[in-house]
């Protein structure tokens, strides 16, 4: 099938409000049983079962049997990125203002504070990191992307981060990714991925095997403050 023809197939899965609610309920990376998802979407168990089957078949969800129950979760980082990007885009076409209260209320506090977004860091702390890098001129804007200054390269090297500014395929070295909950950008691209690798490698953050939420450790709080000038 032509790739362009897959767009309406995916769009049709997301266009149904109950399915969209189910996906949004799982956006924090958790696994949940069908009954809980039916309650969240305000549909019957049989309707939820039909919606879940379509989402699994469409590649947006995957399921796993645990005892008598079947649990569902977002199928991949790409699927999570798609859902979050669409929600973020939807927020941009509303009148200017803070995130819709319902969006924020639906998310755990820890999810708002620190999480992964595909392969880079997201949430309130990640937004602060990018802002400091711009304020301190580690990075400067270069059209829709960012480039590292000489100072920035020195500072990044001191952290042990040596990402190549050359693009791999079509991927940018550093770009802003609008944070869904903060409505301001966090850092994506190869540099964003390299920084998340640093945070995990040095024990600044702990990743969960079943969630996109990350926990900032005491060591990480000190490192963010001392090395990046970010209080968390």
Helices and strands as residue ranges (DSSP letters): H 3-15, H 17-25, E 32-33, H 34-41, H 45-57, E 61-66, E 69-74, H 77-92, H 101-105, H 109-113, E 115-117, E 120-122, H 124-135, E 139-142, E 145-148, H 150-159, E 175-178, E 185-188, H 189-201, E 205-208, E 211-216, H 218-228
